[in-house]
Amino acid sequence: MTAAAPDRAAYWAAEAVPLTGPWGGVNMAWAAVDRHVAAGRGDRPALRWTGRDGATATLSYADLSEASGRFAALLRGLGVGKGNVVASLLPRRPVLYAAALGALRAGCVHAPLFAAFGPEPLRLRLTLAGARAVVTTSALWARKAPASLPDPFDALLVDGEGWEDRLAALEPAPCVSTGPDDPALLHFTSGTTGAPKGALHGHGAIVAQHATARDALGLRAGDVFWCTADPGWVTGTVYGLLAPLAVGATLVADEGDFDPARWYALLERERVSVWYTTPTAIRMLMRAGLDLPRRHDLSALRHVASVGEPLNAEAVTWGEAAFGRPIHDTWWQTETGAIMLATPPGQPVVPGTLGFPVPGIEADVLAQAGEAGELVLRPPWPSMFQGYLHDEAHSRACFTDDGWYRSGDLARRDPDGRFRFVGRADDMIKTSGHLVGPFEVESVLLEHPAVAEAAVIGRPDPVAGEVVEAFVALKAGVVGDDALARDLVAHARRRLGPALAPRAIAFADSLPHTRSGKILRRLLKARELGLPEGDTSTLQDGGR
């Protein structure tokens, strides 16, 4: 077993002490904002925002406390209170942060939603949640309001007539007394088919989120922190809002779309010290080349980390060239509520590995020593999900008979205790008796100088069972032809051997992703084989 704290219960109890409110319980809004104000740190910058058009705003911890308090008072006046679900459907603007914290402050359950969702995905989630209200803009609600909604239900339009005056007239409400098990966050996760599942977390999750921001990301009070995750995704809430504020850092938020020049300029201008992004974004930056980052002063950048899918070794080493430091992978899921595996800041990164369990977490692989098996975690920990809303069967299926949490990811342990990602259990390819992990093949293809992205699937074959097929997106200026396809196959055969190398290469302008950035291998396979694709327009998933 991986070494863990001698007494994990005592470890987490000690971590909870500084985050506990004066009533003796935990509330995420108190832990993230109000406790800093109470300690005389209210004038410190909490949020530095850049709008799509270049407008800027800075909010202190005291500003966020007041704004969230007024929103909590608004909810109270509407009869929305403890245990009610309040959804947010907002772009990355200051009002989003005030509304999320205000809902938590009021004892409500905050349910972030993607602004890109259409009416039907919204109806499914709002109905499943039994939501009492949604916070959104007039334009978004005019385009996306579902035909049917829970009853009663309020649509709170933050740009509606009189909104600002309405809030200004209210006295900020204090934090409601909540405990660690009182529900606080509802994150929806779904596959390519089937209804979304709502993973529920309690206010006590902030304890693990605070600890992992410190231990896995190296965040300290006064740091400038930028998390690029969409606020509708679990990372955008946990590490794009709650955890860094709990630590006392300054959040950077950018409403604009991905653009390499804009991103590097922001890193320089804001003097970002810790940056948390995704492999998809990193691969897109890699495509833009090294000249761009070298034109900017990125000397304030102390730590760069990634989440969303496994980080290929090529991206780790590219970070050294672009930023003068490697990019650290982190592993977690919506259900875990916080980072579970990472290589801590300051420790050497071994490309292709996920790192070690963070303090207070016990992890293992259900396999013989050195072999691949399912990655499992020993409950409890503070941010572990409380279950899927109204779905006891799926909740129980996440645990083994002897109580381990089942991640559904395959991994192996290195002799030094690091965990190495192999693949999703449902993505594995069995070809001629060999079990092939797509990630391993994709990583080798990404080593080729022509390749920007790769996705590998298994195509049914009457002899081999399945054969390995690769889809490749090329770097700018590279033309995909038969000669390049043969060269890629030969490169893979040299590195992997003929049994694991792809038999065929298909070139694509781009590869399909979930909105959190993961490559949709199942969608590629469905398209190739003419199978039903399911509803893929609304995919949202967690850290992995």
RODO-2510 file (C-alpha; in nm, 4 decimals, decimal comma):
residues 544
     n   res          X          Y          Z
     1     m     0,0000     0,0000     0,0000
     2     t     0,1037     0,3580    -0,0575
     3     a     0,2194     0,5269     0,2603
     4     a    -0,0539     0,7412     0,4115
     5     a    -0,0853     0,9645     0,7149
     6     p    -0,0651     0,7454     1,0294
     7     d    -0,4141     0,8541     1,1305
     8     r    -0,6013     0,9998     0,8364
     9     a    -0,9001     1,1040     1,0462
    10     a    -0,6728     1,3062     1,2751
    11     y    -0,4924     1,4539     0,9732
    12     w    -0,8135     1,5823     0,8155
    13     a    -0,9505     1,7023     1,1491
    14     a    -0,6407     1,9175     1,1953
    15     e    -0,6748     2,0526     0,8389
    16     a    -1,0329     2,1586     0,9136
    17     v    -0,9484     2,3743     1,2165
    18     p    -0,8474     2,6997     1,0378
    19     l    -1,1468     2,6753     0,8023
    20     t    -1,4095     2,6315     1,0744
    21     g    -1,6573     2,9135     1,1273
    22     p    -1,7352     3,0779     1,4623
    23     w    -2,0472     2,8584     1,4958
    24     g    -1,8256     2,5472     1,5004
    25     g    -1,9100     2,4176     1,1520
    26     v    -1,7787     2,4597     0,7971
    27     n    -1,9230     2,6753     0,5200
    28     m    -1,7407     2,7069     0,1894
    29     a    -1,8099     3,0792     0,1559
    30     w    -1,6791     3,1439     0,5070
    31     a    -1,3663     2,9370     0,4450
    32     a    -1,2985     3,1005     0,1075
    33     v    -1,3745     3,4658     0,1816
    34     d    -1,5216     3,5712     0,5153
    35     r    -1,2528     3,4233     0,7379
    36     h    -0,9932     3,6398     0,5617
    37     v    -1,2061     3,9491     0,6219
    38     a    -1,2538     3,8515     0,9874
    39     a    -0,8768     3,8178     1,0226
    40     g    -0,8136     4,1695     0,8892
    41     r    -0,7152     4,0647     0,5373
    42     g    -1,0236     4,2018     0,3629
    43     d    -0,8308     4,4625     0,1619
    44     r    -0,6220     4,2008    -0,0185
    45     p    -0,7067     4,1407    -0,3870
    46     a    -0,9234     3,8321    -0,4309
    47     l    -1,0183     3,8542    -0,8000
    48     r    -0,8574     4,0288    -1,0958
    49     w    -1,0867     4,0049    -1,3965
    50     t    -1,0302     4,0775    -1,7659
    51     g    -1,3349     4,1035    -1,9891
    52     r    -1,3712     3,9818    -2,3436
    53     d    -1,3304     4,3408    -2,4679
    54     g    -1,0309     4,4194    -2,2448
    55     a    -1,2219     4,5791    -1,9557
    56     t    -1,0729     4,5035    -1,6141
    57     a    -1,1904     4,4935    -1,2543
    58     t    -1,0328     4,4043    -0,9196
    59     l    -1,2346     4,2841    -0,6215
    60     s    -1,0904     4,2556    -0,2726
    61     y    -1,1874     3,9851    -0,0262
    62     a    -1,4094     4,2405     0,1456
    63     d    -1,5750     4,3261    -0,1887
    64     l    -1,6496     3,9582    -0,2545
    65     s    -1,7807     3,9131     0,0971
    66     e    -2,0185     4,2067     0,0607
    67     a    -2,1340     4,1115    -0,2910
    68     s    -2,1959     3,7505    -0,1937
    69     g    -2,3743     3,8637     0,1232
    70     r    -2,6144     4,0789    -0,0762
    71     f    -2,6854     3,7917    -0,3143
    72     a    -2,7505     3,5622    -0,0177
    73     a    -2,9935     3,8221     0,1157
    74     l    -3,1680     3,8318    -0,2220
    75     l    -3,2134     3,4547    -0,2142
    76     r    -3,3484     3,4722     0,1403
    77     g    -3,6032     3,7318     0,0315
    78     l    -3,7239     3,4937    -0,2399
    79     g    -3,7664     3,2135     0,0098
    80     v    -3,4640     3,0272    -0,1297
    81     g    -3,2596     2,8836     0,1538
    82     k    -3,0701     2,5985     0,3079
    83     g    -3,0652     2,2872     0,0919
    84     n    -3,2267     2,4500    -0,2142
    85     v    -3,0373     2,4132    -0,5430
    86     v    -2,9314     2,7373    -0,7114
    87     a    -2,7790     2,6900    -1,0573
    88     s    -2,5469     2,9316    -1,2356
    89     l    -2,5463     2,9757    -1,6133
    90     l    -2,3012     3,2590    -1,6566
    91     p    -1,9886     3,3552    -1,8475
    92     r    -1,6711     3,4132    -1,6494
    93     r    -1,7615     3,7531    -1,4989
    94     p    -1,7348     3,8925    -1,1433
    95     v    -2,1068     3,8337    -1,0844
    96     l    -2,0506     3,4592    -1,1281
    97     y    -1,8120     3,4497    -0,8310
    98     a    -2,0396     3,6617    -0,6134
    99     a    -2,3431     3,4471    -0,6988
   100     a    -2,1664     3,1155    -0,6365
   101     l    -2,0318     3,2318    -0,3016
   102     g    -2,3665     3,3911    -0,2165
   103     a    -2,5546     3,0678    -0,2766
   104     l    -2,3090     2,8790    -0,0545
   105     r    -2,3296     3,1527     0,2075
   106     a    -2,7071     3,1103     0,2131
   107     g    -2,6708     2,7366     0,2724
   108     c    -2,7939     2,6581    -0,0802
   109     v    -2,6467     2,3969    -0,3112
   110     h    -2,4517     2,5594    -0,5949
   111     a    -2,4917     2,3806    -0,9309
   112     p    -2,2667     2,5260    -1,2029
   113     l    -2,3844     2,4774    -1,5623
   114     f    -2,2090     2,5314    -1,8950
   115     a    -2,3099     2,8511    -2,0707
   116     a    -2,2908     2,6495    -2,3959
   117     f    -2,5718     2,4139    -2,2908
   118     g    -2,8902     2,4196    -2,4993
   119     p    -3,2490     2,4083    -2,3656
   120     e    -3,2786     2,0289    -2,3397
   121     p    -2,9532     1,9667    -2,1476
   122     l    -3,0546     2,2496    -1,9152
   123     r    -3,4009     2,1021    -1,8630
   124     l    -3,2530     1,7614    -1,7768
   125     r    -3,0164     1,9044    -1,5167
   126     l    -3,2502     2,1587    -1,3617
   127     t    -3,5237     1,8965    -1,3347
   128     l    -3,2946     1,6298    -1,1877
   129     a    -3,1675     1,8825    -0,9337
   130     g    -3,5141     2,0153    -0,8504
   131     a    -3,3491     2,3558    -0,8850
   132     r    -3,5153     2,6490    -0,7141
   133     a    -3,3418     2,9191    -0,9185
   134     v    -3,0876     2,9883    -1,1912
   135     v    -2,8583     3,2918    -1,2100
   136     t    -2,7981     3,3941    -1,5701
   137     t    -2,8030     3,6775    -1,8247
   138     s    -3,1006     3,8011    -2,0251
   139     a    -2,9417     3,6982    -2,3546
   140     l    -2,8540     3,3473    -2,2384
   141     w    -3,1960     3,2851    -2,0862
   142     a    -3,3794     3,4162    -2,3934
   143     r    -3,1955     3,1621    -2,6101
   144     k    -3,1762     2,8671    -2,3716
   145     a    -3,4734     2,8697    -2,1340
   146     p    -3,6267     2,5186    -2,1295
   147     a    -3,9936     2,4741    -2,2117
   148     s    -4,0575     2,3133    -1,8714
   149     l    -3,8988     2,3979    -1,5372
   150     p    -3,9321     2,2925    -1,1739
   151     d    -4,2085     2,4638    -0,9775
   152     p    -4,1483     2,7034    -0,8032
   153     f    -3,8545     2,8441    -1,0004
   154     d    -3,6890     3,1850    -1,0366
   155     a    -3,4671     3,3015    -1,3223
   156     l    -3,2428     3,5722    -1,1754
   157     l    -3,1188     3,7908    -1,4632
   158     v    -2,8038     3,9712    -1,3539
   159     d    -2,8327     4,2312    -1,6299
   160     g    -3,2043     4,2829    -1,5867
   161     e    -3,3581     4,6231    -1,5175
   162     g    -3,3043     4,7286    -1,1581
   163     w    -3,0789     4,4344    -1,0674
   164     e    -2,7976     4,6473    -0,9230
   165     d    -3,0368     4,8738    -0,7308
   166     r    -3,2190     4,5709    -0,5959
   167     l    -2,8983     4,4265    -0,4556
   168     a    -2,7668     4,7589    -0,3267
   169     a    -3,0781     4,8030    -0,1132
   170     l    -3,0128     4,4788     0,0746
   171     e    -2,8097     4,4322     0,3904
   172     p    -2,5476     4,1569     0,3343
   173     a    -2,6604     3,8321     0,4970
   174     p    -2,4141     3,6416     0,7196
   175     c    -2,3077     3,2840     0,6490
   176     v    -2,5714     3,0276     0,7380
   177     s    -2,4530     2,7748     0,9952
   178     t    -2,3629     2,4621     0,8001
   179     g    -2,1632     2,1521     0,8818
   180     p    -1,9256     1,9454     0,6709
   181     d    -2,1980     1,7052     0,5571
   182     d    -2,4509     1,9688     0,4559
   183     p    -2,4770     1,9629     0,0731
   184     a    -2,2939     2,2446    -0,1024
   185     l    -2,1993     2,1562    -0,4619
   186     l    -2,3820     1,9629    -0,7335
   187     h    -2,1720     1,8795    -1,0394
   188     f    -2,3210     1,7013    -1,3361
   189     t    -2,1205     1,4375    -1,5164
   190     s    -2,2314     1,2355    -1,8154
   191     g    -2,1106     0,9996    -2,0821
   192     t    -2,1980     0,9950    -2,4506
   193     t    -2,5349     0,8378    -2,3738
   194     g    -2,7783     0,8254    -2,0865
   195     a    -2,9064     1,0840    -1,8439
   196     p    -2,6595     1,3101    -1,6593
   197     k    -2,5575     1,2126    -1,3077
   198     g    -2,5385     1,4751    -1,0338
   199     a    -2,2439     1,4253    -0,7977
   200     l    -2,3143     1,5874    -0,4617
   201     h    -2,0457     1,7243    -0,2269
   202     g    -2,0734     1,8697     0,1221
   203     h    -1,9307     2,1933     0,2649
   204     g    -1,6510     1,9897     0,4250
   205     a    -1,5017     1,9324     0,0779
   206     i    -1,3315     2,2719     0,1146
   207     v    -1,0920     2,1108     0,3647
   208     a    -0,9390     1,8795     0,1026
   209     q    -0,9612     2,1465    -0,1663
   210     h    -0,7655     2,3916     0,0504
   211     a    -0,5061     2,1293     0,1451
   212     t    -0,4495     2,0141    -0,2137
   213     a    -0,4215     2,3687    -0,3466
   214     r    -0,1362     2,4063    -0,0992
   215     d     0,0282     2,0634    -0,1303
   216     a    -0,0372     1,9643    -0,4930
   217     l    -0,0271     2,3083    -0,6584
   218     g     0,2059     2,4857    -0,4175
   219     l    -0,0356     2,7775    -0,3650
   220     r     0,0356     3,0220    -0,0847
   221     a    -0,1363     3,3349     0,0441
   222     g    -0,0522     3,6266    -0,1841
   223     d     0,0153     3,4129    -0,4908
   224     v    -0,1463     3,5069    -0,8214
   225     f    -0,3289     3,2019    -0,9533
   226     w    -0,4888     3,1346    -1,2907
   227     c    -0,7089     2,8328    -1,3570
   228     t    -0,8227     2,8227    -1,7198
   229     a    -1,1049     2,5691    -1,6653
   230     d    -1,4574     2,6651    -1,7636
   231     p    -1,6641     2,7646    -1,4569
   232     g    -1,9263     2,5079    -1,5591
   233     w    -1,6777     2,2263    -1,5032
   234     v    -1,5821     2,0979    -1,1596
   235     t    -1,2228     2,2262    -1,1872
   236     g    -1,3540     2,5732    -1,2666
   237     t    -1,5452     2,5754    -0,9382
   238     v    -1,3030     2,3935    -0,7090
   239     y    -0,9713     2,5361    -0,8308
   240     g    -1,1067     2,8300    -1,0296
   241     l    -1,2860     2,9712    -0,7256
   242     l    -1,2965     2,7967    -0,3877
   243     a    -0,9555     2,6445    -0,3163
   244     p    -0,7318     2,9391    -0,4138
   245     l    -0,9476     3,1853    -0,2210
   246     a    -0,9393     2,9574     0,0826
   247     v    -0,5591     2,9695     0,0623
   248     g    -0,5628     3,3498     0,0349
   249     a    -0,4377     3,3783    -0,3233
   250     t    -0,5479     3,6264    -0,5906
   251     l    -0,7607     3,4698    -0,8658
   252     v    -0,7111     3,5710    -1,2260
   253     a    -1,0196     3,5328    -1,4465
   254     d    -1,0306     3,5900    -1,8221
   255     e    -1,3642     3,6041    -2,0015
   256     g    -1,2006     3,5803    -2,3444
   257     d    -1,1659     3,2733    -2,5625
   258     f    -0,8476     3,0738    -2,6011
   259     d    -0,5826     3,2654    -2,7906
   260     p    -0,2098     3,1950    -2,7415
   261     a    -0,1043     3,5597    -2,7694
   262     r    -0,3764     3,6700    -2,5255
   263     w    -0,2836     3,3963    -2,2784
   264     y     0,0880     3,4724    -2,2753
   265     a     0,0172     3,8448    -2,2422
   266     l    -0,2101     3,7735    -1,9450
   267     l     0,0507     3,5531    -1,7753
   268     e     0,3026     3,8361    -1,8089
   269     r     0,0727     4,1269    -1,7208
   270     e    -0,0804     3,9632    -1,4121
   271     r     0,2513     3,8170    -1,2955
   272     v     0,0865     3,4755    -1,2547
   273     s     0,2843     3,2566    -1,0151
   274     v     0,0823     2,9326    -1,0331
   275     w    -0,1016     2,8243    -1,3482
   276     y    -0,3483     2,5348    -1,3765
   277     t    -0,4601     2,4388    -1,7264
   278     t    -0,5459     2,1402    -1,9481
   279     p    -0,3554     1,9087    -2,1835
   280     t    -0,5768     2,0285    -2,4696
   281     a    -0,4738     2,3891    -2,4085
   282     i    -0,1092     2,2853    -2,3756
   283     r    -0,1208     2,0981    -2,7073
   284     m    -0,2739     2,4047    -2,8727
   285     l     0,0033     2,6207    -2,7278
   286     m     0,2579     2,3689    -2,8550
   287     r     0,1118     2,4075    -3,2031
   288     a     0,1705     2,7837    -3,1796
   289     g     0,5435     2,7252    -3,1267
   290     l     0,8088     2,8454    -2,8843
   291     d     0,8719     3,1909    -3,0275
   292     l     0,5570     3,3362    -2,8692
   293     p     0,6274     3,2483    -2,5027
   294     r     0,9870     3,3626    -2,5444
   295     r     0,8657     3,7146    -2,6283
   296     h     0,7084     3,7482    -2,2824
   297     d     0,8471     3,7872    -1,9319
   298     l     0,7133     3,4771    -1,7565
   299     s     0,9659     3,4891    -1,4732
   300     a     0,6907     3,5136    -1,2092
   301     l     0,5636     3,1681    -1,3092
   302     r     0,6717     2,9253    -1,0369
   303     h     0,4536     2,6207    -1,1012
   304     v     0,2535     2,4914    -1,3987
   305     a     0,0089     2,2011    -1,3620
   306     s    -0,2404     2,0232    -1,5818
   307     v    -0,5705     1,8400    -1,5373
   308     g    -0,8461     1,6910    -1,7506
   309     e    -0,6772     1,3922    -1,9112
   310     p    -0,3312     1,2347    -1,8830
   311     l    -0,0444     1,4610    -1,9808
   312     n     0,1792     1,3150    -2,2493
   313     a     0,5531     1,3091    -2,1863
   314     e     0,6091     1,5367    -2,4867
   315     a     0,4030     1,8115    -2,3209
   316     v     0,5998     1,7816    -1,9969
   317     t     0,9305     1,8392    -2,1718
   318     w     0,7833     2,1145    -2,3897
   319     g     0,7037     2,3005    -2,0684
   320     e     1,0742     2,3014    -1,9857
   321     a     1,1488     2,4703    -2,3180
   322     a     0,8592     2,7186    -2,3024
   323     f     0,8565     2,8124    -1,9319
   324     g     1,1852     2,6832    -1,7968
   325     r     1,0020     2,4282    -1,5821
   326     p     0,8155     2,1042    -1,6453
   327     i     0,4377     2,0801    -1,6449
   328     h     0,3078     1,8691    -1,3548
   329     d     0,0204     1,6317    -1,4154
   330     t    -0,2545     1,5965    -1,1548
   331     w    -0,5243     1,3308    -1,1279
   332     w    -0,8726     1,3567    -0,9805
   333     q    -1,2350     1,3187    -1,0797
   334     t    -1,5644     1,4947    -1,0221
   335     e    -1,6452     1,2320    -0,7611
   336     t    -1,3193     1,2755    -0,5657
   337     g    -1,3850     1,6490    -0,5294
   338     a    -1,0157     1,7416    -0,5122
   339     i    -0,6744     1,6404    -0,6458
   340     m    -0,5786     1,2885    -0,5382
   341     l    -0,2464     1,2265    -0,7204
   342     a     0,0278     1,4729    -0,8116
   343     t     0,4011     1,5295    -0,8190
   344     p     0,4458     1,8031    -0,5563
   345     p     0,6026     2,1344    -0,6577
   346     g     0,9788     2,1230    -0,6355
   347     q     1,0014     1,7478    -0,6864
   348     p     1,1303     1,6091    -1,0176
   349     v     0,8631     1,5180    -1,2704
   350     v     0,8830     1,1784    -1,4368
   351     p     0,7133     1,2263    -1,7753
   352     g     0,4171     0,9977    -1,8254
   353     t     0,3398     0,9557    -1,4538
   354     l     0,0570     1,0970    -1,2432
   355     g     0,2713     1,1279    -0,9323
   356     f     0,2006     1,0250    -0,5733
   357     p    -0,1092     1,0322    -0,3512
   358     v    -0,1429     1,3712    -0,1840
   359     p    -0,1163     1,3797     0,1976
   360     g    -0,4154     1,2174     0,3655
   361     i    -0,4999     0,9982     0,0640
   362     e    -0,4408     0,6246     0,0340
   363     a    -0,4352     0,4819    -0,3200
   364     d    -0,3696     0,1406    -0,4697
   365     v    -0,3971    -0,0610    -0,7911
   366     l    -0,6144    -0,3720    -0,7984
   367     a    -0,3527    -0,5923    -0,9667
   368     q    -0,0391    -0,7939    -0,9021
   369     a     0,2740    -0,5889    -0,8304
   370     g     0,3972    -0,4116    -1,1434
   371     e     0,0867    -0,4953    -1,3460
   372     a    -0,1900    -0,2642    -1,4628
   373     g    -0,5173    -0,2638    -1,2724
   374     e    -0,7962    -0,0352    -1,1616
   375     l    -0,6875     0,2676    -0,9598
   376     v    -0,8723     0,2739    -0,6276
   377     l    -0,8820     0,5088    -0,3273
   378     r    -0,9524     0,4322     0,0385
   379     p    -1,2430     0,6409     0,1781
   380     p    -1,3162     0,8611     0,3484
   381     w    -1,1623     1,1970     0,2680
   382     p    -1,3388     1,5337     0,3101
   383     s    -1,4142     1,6016    -0,0571
   384     m    -1,5398     1,2535    -0,1451
   385     f    -1,8772     1,2804    -0,3147
   386     q    -2,1841     1,1915    -0,1120
   387     g    -2,3347     1,0000    -0,4029
   388     y    -2,5226     1,0679    -0,7248
   389     l    -2,8447     1,2566    -0,6739
   390     h    -3,1452     1,0187    -0,6861
   391     d    -2,9251     0,7355    -0,8166
   392     e    -2,8376     0,4920    -0,5421
   393     a    -2,7474     0,2078    -0,7781
   394     h    -2,4760     0,4011    -0,9627
   395     s    -2,3511     0,5429    -0,6332
   396     r    -2,3038     0,1934    -0,4861
   397     a    -2,1340     0,0728    -0,8059
   398     c    -1,8507     0,3209    -0,7439
   399     f    -1,7242     0,1127    -0,4502
   400     t    -1,5799    -0,2362    -0,4133
   401     d    -1,7263    -0,4850    -0,1673
   402     d    -1,4503    -0,4004     0,0810
   403     g    -1,5062    -0,0253     0,0506
   404     w    -1,2496     0,1089    -0,1968
   405     y    -1,3610     0,3864    -0,4340
   406     r    -1,3335     0,2614    -0,7930
   407     s    -1,2032     0,5217    -1,0354
   408     g    -1,2609     0,3290    -1,3584
   409     d    -0,9067     0,4256    -1,4621
   410     l    -0,6331     0,1693    -1,5161
   411     a    -0,2897     0,2437    -1,3728
   412     r     0,0285     0,0765    -1,2581
   413     r     0,2671     0,1585    -0,9742
   414     d     0,6341     0,2275    -1,0381
   415     p     0,8840     0,0898    -0,7857
   416     d     0,9244     0,4392    -0,6344
   417     g     0,5499     0,4564    -0,5621
   418     r     0,4479     0,6828    -0,8482
   419     f     0,1290     0,6005    -1,0334
   420     r     0,1339     0,5713    -1,4108
   421     f    -0,1855     0,6086    -1,6133
   422     v    -0,2668     0,3229    -1,8534
   423     g    -0,6164     0,4076    -1,9766
   424     r    -0,9860     0,4079    -1,9039
   425     a    -1,1123     0,0560    -1,8440
   426     d    -1,3734     0,1023    -2,1189
   427     d    -1,1167     0,2385    -2,3699
   428     m    -0,8790    -0,0593    -2,3641
   429     i    -0,8154    -0,2399    -2,6940
   430     k    -0,7657    -0,6161    -2,7124
   431     t    -0,5749    -0,7095    -3,0265
   432     s    -0,4397    -1,0604    -3,0977
   433     g    -0,4407    -1,1355    -2,7262
   434     h    -0,2589    -0,8115    -2,6324
   435     l    -0,4264    -0,5484    -2,4136
   436     v    -0,3390    -0,2041    -2,5501
   437     g    -0,3943     0,1261    -2,3689
   438     p    -0,4748     0,4067    -2,6171
   439     f    -0,2821     0,6602    -2,4092
   440     e     0,0433     0,4663    -2,4525
   441     v     0,0099     0,4653    -2,8320
   442     e    -0,1022     0,8284    -2,8444
   443     s     0,1982     0,9350    -2,6366
   444     v     0,4376     0,7721    -2,8835
   445     l     0,2663     0,9334    -3,1819
   446     l     0,2930     1,2731    -3,0121
   447     e     0,6708     1,2310    -3,0063
   448     h     0,6713     1,2637    -3,3850
   449     p     0,7510     1,6231    -3,4901
   450     a     0,4518     1,6381    -3,7286
   451     v     0,1843     1,5439    -3,4744
   452     a    -0,0184     1,7918    -3,2675
   453     e    -0,2861     1,5546    -3,1322
   454     a    -0,3624     1,1848    -3,1568
   455     a    -0,6513     0,9575    -3,0633
   456     v    -0,6448     0,5789    -3,0804
   457     i    -0,9367     0,3369    -3,1039
   458     g    -0,9885    -0,0343    -3,1614
   459     r    -1,1557    -0,1336    -3,4901
   460     p    -1,3256    -0,4761    -3,4904
   461     d    -1,1331    -0,7385    -3,6877
   462     p    -1,2409    -1,0996    -3,7570
   463     v    -0,8911    -1,2355    -3,6931
   464     a    -0,7297    -1,0127    -3,4297
   465     g    -1,0499    -0,9215    -3,2458
   466     e    -0,9566    -0,5548    -3,2769
   467     v    -0,6839    -0,3682    -3,4625
   468     v    -0,5342    -0,0405    -3,3444
   469     e    -0,6294     0,2635    -3,5531
   470     a    -0,4996     0,6155    -3,4933
   471     f    -0,6488     0,9528    -3,5788
   472     v    -0,3921     1,2294    -3,6026
   473     a    -0,4201     1,6089    -3,6140
   474     l    -0,1050     1,7616    -3,7603
   475     k     0,0891     2,0726    -3,6661
   476     a     0,0372     2,3877    -3,8684
   477     g     0,1899     2,3691    -4,2159
   478     v     0,2246     1,9897    -4,2196
   479     v     0,0460     1,8018    -4,4997
   480     g    -0,0915     1,4555    -4,4312
   481     d    -0,0209     1,2095    -4,7103
   482     d     0,0532     0,8400    -4,7582
   483     a     0,4244     0,8896    -4,7020
   484     l     0,3675     1,0587    -4,3664
   485     a     0,1178     0,7899    -4,2649
   486     r     0,3776     0,5200    -4,3381
   487     d     0,6401     0,7158    -4,1441
   488     l     0,4091     0,7432    -3,8415
   489     v     0,3352     0,3714    -3,8459
   490     a     0,7066     0,2948    -3,8723
   491     h     0,7831     0,5336    -3,5834
   492     a     0,5203     0,3634    -3,3669
   493     r     0,6443     0,0147    -3,4584
   494     r     1,0009     0,1096    -3,3611
   495     r     0,8877     0,2467    -3,0250
   496     l     0,6080     0,0039    -2,9375
   497     g     0,6690    -0,3084    -3,1425
   498     p     0,4389    -0,4398    -3,4169
   499     a     0,1809    -0,5850    -3,1741
   500     l     0,0905    -0,2476    -3,0195
   501     a     0,1541    -0,0084    -3,3084
   502     p    -0,1420     0,1216    -3,5119
   503     r    -0,2205    -0,0596    -3,8340
   504     a    -0,3766     0,2486    -3,9907
   505     i    -0,3392     0,6254    -3,9638
   506     a    -0,6210     0,8668    -4,0481
   507     f    -0,5543     1,2397    -4,0687
   508     a    -0,8097     1,4832    -3,9219
   509     d    -0,8262     1,8621    -3,9111
   510     s    -0,9307     1,8357    -3,5461
   511     l    -1,0349     1,5734    -3,2933
   512     p    -1,3610     1,5739    -3,0950
   513     h    -1,3366     1,6743    -2,7289
   514     t    -1,5647     1,7015    -2,4316
   515     r    -1,6143     2,0555    -2,3076
   516     s    -1,3603     1,9829    -2,0361
   517     g    -1,0995     1,8992    -2,3011
   518     k    -1,0847     1,5191    -2,3083
   519     i    -1,0576     1,3453    -2,6440
   520     l    -1,3776     1,1591    -2,7264
   521     r    -1,2464     0,8231    -2,8433
   522     r    -1,5929     0,6682    -2,8175
   523     l    -1,7339     0,9314    -3,0539
   524     l    -1,4558     0,8648    -3,3059
   525     k    -1,5270     0,4948    -3,2870
   526     a    -1,9011     0,5459    -3,3274
   527     r    -1,8456     0,7589    -3,6359
   528     e    -1,6012     0,5128    -3,7887
   529     l    -1,8284     0,2137    -3,7335
   530     g    -2,1541     0,3900    -3,8143
   531     l    -2,2871     0,3430    -3,4601
   532     p    -2,5289     0,5782    -3,2792
   533     e    -2,3281     0,8651    -3,1332
   534     g    -2,5687     0,9532    -2,8539
   535     d    -2,5954     1,3059    -2,7165
   536     t    -2,2396     1,4377    -2,7327
   537     s    -2,3151     1,8092    -2,7488
   538     t    -2,3508     1,8446    -2,3733
   539     l    -2,0676     1,6367    -2,2357
   540     q    -1,9291     1,7471    -1,9032
   541     d    -1,6908     1,5445    -1,6956
   542     g    -1,4546     1,5807    -1,4097
   543     g    -1,0842     1,5936    -1,3510
   544     r    -1,0245     1,2840    -1,5562
***
